[in-house]
Amino acid sequence: MASFFSSSTLSLIAFCLSGLIFFLSRKPKSNRLKLPPGPPGWPLVGNLFQVARSRKPFFEYIEDQRRIYGPIFTLKMGTRTMVVLSDANLVHEALIKKGAVFADRPRENPTRTIFSSNKFSVNAAVYGPIWRSLRRNMVENMLSPGKVKEFRGVREKAMEKFMKRLRDEAEANNGVVLVSKNARFAVFCILLTMCFGIEMEEEAVVKMDEILKSVLITLEPRIDDYLPILTPFFSKEKNRAHFVRKQQVQFVVGLINRRRRALENPASDGAATSFSYLDTLFDLKFDSNGGRAAATDEELVTLCSEFLNGGTDTTATAIEWGMAELIENPGVQRKVLEEIRATVGEKKVEENDLEKMVYLQSVVKEVLRKHPPTFFTLTHSVTAPAKLGGYDIPKDTNVEFFLPAIGKDPKLWKNPEKFEPERFSSGEEEADITGVTGVRMMPFGVGRRICPGLGMGTIHIHLMLARMLQEFEWTAYPAASSVDFSWKMEFTVVMKNPLRATIKPRV
């Protein structure tokens, strides 16, 4: 929520248009709903330019409004009404108690829908039969505990490559490594194999990564998402979106066809796995309006891209923040290592060992509480008019859930700014990250739209941190310095200065 506010020309156009239709857009007081409070806005454009004039990241603007208006407030963002929630009880009411009503997704600019194949994906689909079919397939046929275990060998192989990359980089740079870059590459390789069932050459991995990054950049918010009347002024961006989509489809369809050939003739690709996410999609049928055919190639591109995007940056971000905290808190790092050695001895950590490592689990939970990979869940929308916290929530309202306010709420947590895994390992505090029994943190969302990859993502985070600590001693770079915990927004909330660390092999 930032870059599209930069054009003064478009701002002037929008403001002039607001004056022209001001009187047409007014509603009689008797018909007005009791919306949550919020800053008064301008006709038509609402609070758009107030956000721009603040010259602050959207997260900081939300913090300012939260202090003024409380844990539920309204922003008028052009033609959209946005309600922001930052209270655990309100979130639980919306997503658990009234989950079906708050489970939809908002309208999209038509330029955006080319990347979701007209909202044909788990994340983007409207709440209905298509969404249920896609999500059920992903969860039951790919991300269930049993299915995830089928790729244990893929993860073991990727961990060995990950450790080698760290060792090689350290040897070439006097012991210094970049954490996020290496973690991200390892996760991406795992997900590529799980998705397509083929092991790719590094050149293909890099190319795929570049394409998906281009897609995410193209999907960054613009002012015409909120003021569709300005869409004609964005023809250049529209053409760019179609160009990026064409590149994406051409490259990914090549991988899809490679998988088809491997299934027809397993000997044609010796590195192919016996099973992949793509396999579950080839013959998937959908029951909607009397039924529809299997997914087209373009729809398969969308679904595969979603699978990769959903689990790469969030996991790598969690690894970077987690290692930053372990470096800053050497006593915690030492306790995790002691638990690893007590659990596995001299052998390498395997997935089956993770469930025995209670303190490691507490560390990961504390990382996700203090450093959620995103500040907001994906935007929700209501399927019908609803009540929440005594206020009206009209149909099609965009509902945003502000995560840092919940994970660091002093009413919910003791010393919320402190990194203290013992709050969980001692049993003094607890948090169900699924939100079913109550919301105290929600790094993966909660309710019907909770991230389907929660289980797989947490396995990757636990396994990677355990292997990194088992193989190396991690200290700050430069030596004796403090870790800089400032952040910036990219695709996730990353460290402003990418974490560099000095590593030394364990003896």
C-alpha angles and dihedrals in degrees: 000000000000126000099061091067093066101088113092090187093058090044091056092048092050093047093051091049089051090059093051095056099029095111093041091055097051119105127207112261091240090064097047119115126226097252122179111273121267145151114303111251140199124268113281097348094059113184097342096109093040087061089049095047091052088069088208132121109268089248091060092046089054090050090053093050092045090058090052103038104024135233096327122041142150131240122188105217105185108286092351129086111214123194116193121205124195103160122096095219093050090048091051091049092050103040103029109025095034096022098139092055094049096042101092131100125234128253115276135216105258089237088062096050093067087074093050094043089244093319094314099147139087094253099040104035120112114250102273146079098318092051092048092051094048095045094044090052093049094047101040101034101035117012104039113116091254094051093045089054090058088071095052091112090053090054093046091053091046091050091055090051090047093053091047092051090052092048093048093047092048092050090051095046107040092265097313122130137176108236106198098045093054095041092049093051091051094050093045092053091051093050093046091056092045091049102045102019092230132103110234132211114249091252091059091046091054092046092051091048092051092051094050091048089052089053093051092048090050090052095055110125120271132190092251089064085071100030106038090180086075094057094103088064089061101060091124091056090046091054090047090052092053091048092051091046091051091052091048094050095046094051098041094045086058089058091045091054090047089057091048090054091048091053092048093046113016091187090063092075114031092186094057119118122227092243140025143170089253090059090061090055101049096078100021111136126201131215108213128129091352097326136297138223126266119284119289121234091260090052090049088053089054094048094046092047090050091052091053097043094046096060107029112065096031092054095044090048091052090050092052095049090043094053091045089057092046091052092047090047106044091172090062091047089052093050092051091050091050090052091049093051093045090051104042106013111203098341122097119268112262130191094257089060095058096076089060093054102088095167093050089051089052091051092052092047091050091050091053091047096050098033111030107186090236132028092219134034117232107290117273128206131198121246094208138007109291143180122234127173089347093305133110117250108194123216113275093022113151108237118200124193114209106210106189092060090059099042091049100036107137088209089063103032137043111231092353094185091057122091101230118155088178088077086075104029092053092052090236092122131020138187130191101213089199089063095222096123094035140317119259098137131004112185090156097036121249138243129030093338096048111140107276090211095061094114095045093045094052091049090055093048094048095044096046095047091047093051093044092053094042093052101038145028108232123212136164124278119246092037117260092009125129121246115256105230096186114126144205135198119253120139085316133010102282134175110279090227108037109244115261116187138180113236131192125187114254115248 
